[in-house]
Amino acid sequence: MKGNRHNGACVSRRGVWSASGAAILLVLLSSCSTVRVKTNPDRVVGAGLESADLLGQIAGAPFSVLSEFSQHSAERLRRAQRSEALGHRADAAGEYLNAAVEARRLLASGGEARDSQAEKALVEVHNSALARFAEIWAAGDRRESYPLSDGFGELRVGFSPDSDYALSYFDRIVAAESVRERGIVRKTRRGYGAPFVAIREQRPERTEEMDFYPPRGLHAPVTLTMDSVRTSGDTTQVLFSLRNPLLEETVLVGSRRLPLAADYSASLAMLLEGRTEEIDGLKGFFNARKRIKHSGVFLTEPYDPDRIPVLLIHGLISVPMIWRDIVPEMISDPEIAKRYQFMLLAYPSSFPVIESAAFLREELAALRAKYDPEGRDALSRNMVVVGHSMGGMLAHVLVAEMGDHLWDQFSDTPLDEVPISDDLREALRRRVYFEPDEAVRRVVYFSAPHRGAYVAAKDFAGILAMLAKLPSDVLRFNAGGVAPQADEYFKIPLHRHYTSRESLKPGSVTVTALELAPYKKGVVYHSVIGDRGRGDTPDSSDGLVEYWSAHQEGAASELIVPSDHRSYKDPLAIEELRRILRLHAGI
């Protein structure tokens, strides 16, 4: 797990986040953004029954193939429901499988017109029956064969060798149709196949394997398809595939090519279930000692060496879940999904910016050591970084030619000549001397306070900062490592409680260094800035960050949106990110 890479004081479990600090800030919060999820398998079957009834209405003639199928499929689905209610799950699975097979046969025969109501209803019956069969089968039944519904012969089931995933890789699957979420915008693609949330859990024996996945494990969007139905004698062989809907758009059913069904949001909803954006952000700010154990760069899907990483970085008193609508929106664009993979940075937002920036550099180095040790992938050659608010400052640090600019804000004396312990000297060196990240080719800033924010200088902000519980080795000069005469070498007090609040003040160490440091050669950067709809740029503000602070000379583009500080939520901003990603990929 992440905590294993961050030892010592950084992973202390002591301290409970300050209730008083939370209360102070909660007064300012007008609403809480909580993700809620409920799953109900009856929804899956209900959708199939509705479509079966619709087929009966479409068929018209009472003895037509469509009418017969409508009647038989509805009967099978209801028998399956009754079997489930009685605890006869294997019998239920067989009924669902028979219904799905018959629906696929009708689709493959090509008898219904393309894009007709009948075709769509057949697909819905098939998908619903297949989804419920697969949930029961994957949960433990896993028989190799089921009797045909007419009593003559059997259905044998298996997975195609071309399946993107082995079902055994995941610990459980949940039909996306059964998921109802609040606090996240649902994003789907209608089509053939049963969309699932596929979950691989964090377990002690998977510590190394799952090191870069969220604490709740991998939650991936997948789609189960019935690839073939072949009969030989009394045996019908049914082959399935578990497909990646981010990389595939269509699927062949007989001679009919159909869109591959997908649910882009259910996996994130289940991953975030019960999380509240504002409260989690407060916890991360006030108790950095605890949050650091669950911090790092996290993958949102299995690592792909061929796709461009997009790293999303949250800001102050915030968490990665702010991107919960951005990610589904982006991956629902097939051209973006095929070319990009999205990653999230989680970090204690009370850390000073230079501390968080050092943490980010270490995380990226560890990620590359694990997945791209030879430096051949886009992970080491071609990344896009997107940062909101203080996260934008972290992104800026990644692409700045810092040189001596940071150290010069601390002292006029070379670091090697200052009378401090070797341990402290190396700790400082790690934080203030570094090269820009060679892989980062493009940066997108959402409401980034490059020149600081006056709100950080307010007394209230100081109260909040004092309540933050930081690990003892975060930018604090321990008395044992500093010679008595060292004070005269530094421009800042040595034993002060430093937090992100100090980093965000206009004229702070970090702000001044970023202002002086040039961008690395070749990097392209963009700004999205809110003006609260007032149209008063360049005198505008998003309520926290003024335009003069967010503006960057040399930006490839600058978009003013009518938003408050949460510019990443504005529809125009989301479309701007889509445009930038398409531009970067040459689409």
N, C-alpha and C positions, 0 to 999 in steps of 0.2 A: 504494500500500500504506500501512498505518498509519504506518510510519516516516517517510513524507514529511511528515507533519503535526507531527512532534516533532523539531526540529533541535537543533544545538548539542551541549552535553555530554550531553544526555538520550539521544542515540543513539550514544554512543561504543561501538565494538566492542571496546575494549581489555579485557583481563582474562578469565580463565576462572573459572567459579564454583568456590568453595572446596571441594576434595575433603575437606579435614579437617572443614569445617563440615557437609558432607553426612554424613560418617561418624558424627559425633557424634549427629546427629539420627536417622539411620537405625537406630541402636541402639534407639531408642524406638518404632520402627514394627514392629508385629507382623506385618503383611502388606502386600503391594503390590497396588493395584487397577489392573491393566493390561487394556486393551481389545485383544483379539485377533480378527482377522477372517480367514476363509478363504472363497474363492468357488470353487464347483464347478458348472459348467453341467450336469453329469450328474445332479445332484440335481433340477434342473428337469424334465428329461425323465423321470427315474425316477418322479417323482410322477405324471406323466401316464400312464405305462405301468401303474402300480399301479391308477389309477382306471379305465383301459380294461379291465383284467382284472376289476375289480370289476363293471363294467357287464355283462360277459359272464356273470358269476355271477348277477347280478340278473335278466338277461333271461330266463333259463330256456329258452324255446323257441329252437331253433337257427337259425331263419330269420326271427326277428323283426327289426324295424328296429333295436332296441337291440343285439341280438346281432351284426347285420351291422356296425353302426357300431363296436362294441367290437373286432371282428376287424380291420376296415380301418384304424381309427385306430392300433391297436397296430402293424400292419404299417408304416404311414407313419412313425410315430415311430422305429421301428427302422431303416428305410431312411434316415431323416434322420441318425440317429446314425452309420451306416456311411458316409454321404456326408461328414459332418464329419470323420470319422477319416481319410478319403482326401484331405481338403483340398478337396472339392467343396462349398464353402459355399453357393453359389447354389442348387445342387440341394437341399441340405438345407433352405434357407430355404423353397423351394417346397413341400417335403413338410410342413414345420411349418405353413405357411400353409393348405394344403389341409385339414389335420387340424383347425385352429382354425375354419375356415369351416364345415366340416361339423358340428362340435360346436355352433356358434352357431345354425345352421339348426334343429337338433333342439331346442335350448332355446327358440328363438323360436316354434316350432310349438306349444308348450304341451302336448305329449303326456304329459309326466311330471308327476306330482303335485308341488305346491309343497312345498318342504322335504323331499322324499323323498331316499332314498339315491341314486336314479338321477339326480335333478337335481344333487345335489352332485357326483357323479362326473363328469357331463357338464361342469359348470363347471370342475372340476379339469383334465380333459383339454384343454378350451378354453384355460384360463389357461396351462397348461404349454406347449402348442404355440405360443400367441401370444407368450409371453415369449421363447422361444428364437428364433422367427422375428424378433422385433423386435431382439434383441441382434445377430444376424447382419446384419440389414438396416441398422441404425443404424451398425454398425462399418465400413460401406463398400460393401456390395453395392448397396443402394438402387435396385434395378431398379423400373421402373414396372409391370411385368407378369410373371406367372409362368404356366406352363401348368397347366391343370386336370389333376388326377390321372388322369382317365379319357381324357386325350389329346384331348378335343374342347373347344376354346375356351381362354380365358385368364382369369386373375384380375388385374385392374388395381387397384393400391393407391394410396391417397392419404390426406390428412388433412382432417378436417372443418373448416370455417371456425369452428365453435364450440369447437374445442380450446382448453383453458385455456393451453397452452404450444405454441409451435412447436418441433418436434423439433430444429431447427437452433440453438435457443438453448443447448442443452446440448452439451458436448463428447463425452460418452459416457454411456451408461446401463448399469446393472448390474441384472439380475433379482434382486429381493429374495429370491426362493426359493432362489437359489444361495448366499446369504450365510449363513454360520454364525458367530455372534459369541460371545465370552466376555468377561465383565467388564461386561456391560450386560444388563438384563432385556428380553427380546424382547416386543414389543407389536404385535399384528396385529389385523386385522378380516377374517374370512373372507367371501368374496363373489365377484362377477363382475369380471373384469379381471386384468391382470398387473401387480402392484406392482413398481416399479423405484426404484432410487436414481439420480437424475438429477444429473449433476455438471457444473458450469460452473467451469472452472479459472481461477486467477489467472494473468494473462499481462501482459507489459509494456504492450501496447496497451489493456488494460482497467483500468489503474491507477485512473483516476478513477471508472469505472463500479463497480468491485469494492471500493472503498475501505472499505466497512463490512461486508465478508464475511470469513470466517476466512482465514488464510494458505493453507490448503489448498483454498480455493474454496468455492462453494456446493454443498452436498449436500442435495438436496430429495427428499422422498417424493412420488412421482407414480404414477399408475395408468393404464396403457394399456388402452383399451377398443376393441372392434370395434363401431362404432355402427350400421353398416348393411351389408347384402349385397344388391345388386340386380343381377338378370340381365337383359340385353337382347341377344337373339341369342346369339352365341358369346362375349360378353363379360360377365363378372361384376365389378361395381365394388364394391370393399371400402373403406370409409372408417373411419379410426381417429380417436380423440381421446386426447390426453395430459391427463388430468384431475388436479385438485388434490384429493386425498382428505380434506384438512382442511376443505374447504368443501362437499363433496358426500358424501351418505350412501348414495344409491341410484342405480341406473341402469336404464333401460327396455330390455329385450331382447324384441322383439316386443310382446306384451301383458303380459309378465311383468316385474314390478318386483323387482329383486334388490339386495341390499346391494352397495355398491361395495367391492371388495377394497382393503386398505390394509396397509402395513407402516410403523409409526411409529418403529421403532427402528433399522432397518438403515442409514438415512442417517447417523444420529449415530455408529453403530458404525464405518462406513467413514471418516467424518471423523476419528474419534479413534483409528483403528487404530495400534497400537504405542505409544500414549501410556500412561504410568503416572502415576496421580494424585499419588502422594507424591513421586516423583522430579521431575516437572514443577513441583510446588509448591516444592520445594527450590531448583530452578534459578531460578525466578522470584524467590525470596526472596534468595538469595545473589548473584545477578548481575542486579540491577535495570537496569544499564546496557544489557544485551543484551535483557532482557525488554521494555523500554519500546518497542522497535522493533516488537514484535508485540502491542502492547496496544491497547485501545480498546473501544468498543461494537461488537459484532458481531451481525448479523442471522442468524437460523437458517433463514430463508426469504425470498423476495422481499418487499420492503416493501409493505404494504397500508395505504392511507390510512384505511380504514374500520374497522380492528380496533384494539382497545386494546392498547398495548404493555405487556408485563410484562418488566421488567428484572431479571435475576438476577445478584446480586453475591456472589462467593466471599469467603472470609476469609483469615486469616493462613496463610502457607505452604500455599497452596491454588491451585486453578485452576478455570476454568469447567466442566471435565469432571465436577465433583461433581454437576452437575445432570443428568447423562446419563440417569438413570432418571425424574427429575421431569418433564422435557419430554415424552417419549413418553407418560407416564401422563396428563398434562394434555391433550395434543392428541388422545389417543384418546377423549376425551369430546367428542362432536360439538358439544354446546352451548358448550363452552369453546373448541374449535378455531375455530368460526365467529365468535367474538367477540374472541379474543385472538391476538396474535402475540408470540412470545417472543424476547427479546434477551439477550445475555450481555455482562457487563463482564469484561475481562481486564486486569490491572494488576500491577505488581511489588509484592508484598505486604510488602516491607521498607520501602516508602515510609511516611513519617509519615502519619497519617490526614488531616491538613489538606492535605498535598500530593496524596494520592490523590483527595480530595474536589474539589480544584481541577481535577485532570485529568479527573474525571468530568463536572464542569460544562462544561469545554471540549469534551469528546466529545459531550455532549448538544446543545450549541449547534451544533457542526459537523453533527451528524446532522440537526437541524432545518433548518439552512441548506440542506442538500442535498435533503431529501425534503419539507419542509413550510415553505418560506420565508415563506408568508403566514400561517402559524400557525393553519390551519383544521382540521387533522387531530387525532385523539386524541393523537398524539405531542406536541403542544403544549398539549393541553387536559385529557387524562384518562389518566394513566399509573398503573400499579401497580408498586411496587419491592419486591423480595424480597431480603433480605440475610442471609447466614449469618455469625455470629461478627463479625469486624472489618468484614465487608461490611454487617452491620446498622448499625454505626456510620456508615459512609458513607451509608447510606440515611437515617439519622437526621439527618445534617448537611444533606441535601437538603431536609428539611422543617422545619428549625429557624429561628426568627427570631433570627439570631445577633447582629445589631446590633454593639455594641462588645464583646461578651462574649469573643470570641477575642483581640482586641487587648489587652484589659485583663489577660489572663494573661501577656502579653509585657512590657507597660510601663504605667506610670501616666501617661506623657506622651503627648499626641496624636501620632499617627504623623507628621504633617507637621512636627512640631517636633523630632524626633529627628535628630541629626547623622549621617546616612547618605547614601550616594549616591542619586541619583534612580532609578537602575536597581534598586537594592535596595529602595528605598521602594515602587516600583511592584510589584515581585515580592511583597513582603509584603502590599501592599494586595489583590492578586489572591487571596492565600491566606486573608486574615482578614476581608475585607469583601465580603459578597455577600448577595443576596436568596434566600429559599427558592425552590425550583423551583415555578412556578405550575401546571405540568401534573400534578405528583404528587398524586394524590387519596387514595391508600391505600398503606400500608407493612406488610409482614409481616416480623417479626424471628424468625430462628431462632438461639437461643443467643447473643444479642448482648450483649457486655459494656459496657453503657452507662456503668457506673460504674467500669469498669476490671477487671482481673484480677490477682490477687496473683502469679500465675505469671510475669507480665511483669516483676516486680520481683526475681525470683530471679537469682542469679549466673550460672546456666547460660544464662538468657535473654539476659543481658548479653553473654556470650561469643558466642552466635549472632549477636546484633545487630552486634557489632564485625566479624564476618566478612562481613557483607553489603556488597557493592560498589554504592554508590549513585552516580548522576550527581553531579558536583561542584556543581550548582546547586540541589540539593534541600535546602532548609532549612538551608543552611550559610552563615554570614555571611562572605563572602570578605574578607580583610583589606583589600583595596584599596577596598572600598565602605564601610568603617566608620571614622569618625574616632576618634582615640585616646581621647577623652573619652566615647565613646558607651556604654562598658560600664555606666556609672552609670545609664543610662536604661532598662536591660533587667533583667528579673527572672530571666532564664535565661542561662547561659553562651553567649557568642557564637560560639565556634569549636568547638563540640562536634559529634560524629558522631551526628546524630539519625536514628532509624529508627522503624518502627511500634512497636517495643518500648516506647519512651518514651510513645507515644500511649496505650498500653494500661495503663499503670500507674495505679492509683487515685490521684486527685489531680493527674493530669497536666494540661497545658494544654488538651488536647482534651476530656478527661473532665470537667474543671471547667466549661468553656464550655458543653458540652452539658447539664450539670446545671442551669446557670443560664438557658440560652436556652429560651423557651417554644416549643411546637409552633406552626406556622403555623395560622391559623384555618381550620377546615373539614377538615383532614386527619384520616383515620381510620387507626389503627394497631393491630396485633395482635402478640401474642407467643406463640412456641412455645418451651418451656423443658424441658430434660432433667433428670431427677433420678436417673438410673441405676437406676430401678425400686425405689428405697428408700422412696418415699412419705413423705419427711421434710421436705417444703416447709412453712414458709418457710426452713428451715435446710438446704435441699438444695444440691447442686452437681452439675454434669454432668461433673466431673473437672477442668475448666479454668475454668469460669465459675460463680460462685455465684449463687443465686437472687436475692439482694439486688441484684446488679449487673444481671441480665437483666430484672428486674421493672420495668415502667413504669406509673406511675399514669396513669389516664385511658385505658388501652388498651380498645378495643372488645371484645376477648376475650383470654384468656390460657389456653393449654393446656399442662398438664404431661404430658410423655410419658416412658415408662420407658427413656430412651436416654442414651448418653453425650453428648459434645459434638456429635456428628454427628446432631443431632435431625432434620435434613431427611430422613434415611433411614428414620425410623420410619414404619410404615404409618399410624398415627394422625395423624402430622404431615402426611403426604401428603394424607390425606383432609381435614384441616383446611384446607390450601391450596386444595383443590378447592372446599370449602364457601365459603371467603372469595371466591374468584374468581366463583363462581356468585352469591353475594350482591351483589358489586360490579356485576355485569352485570344484576342484576334477574331472574335465572333462577329 
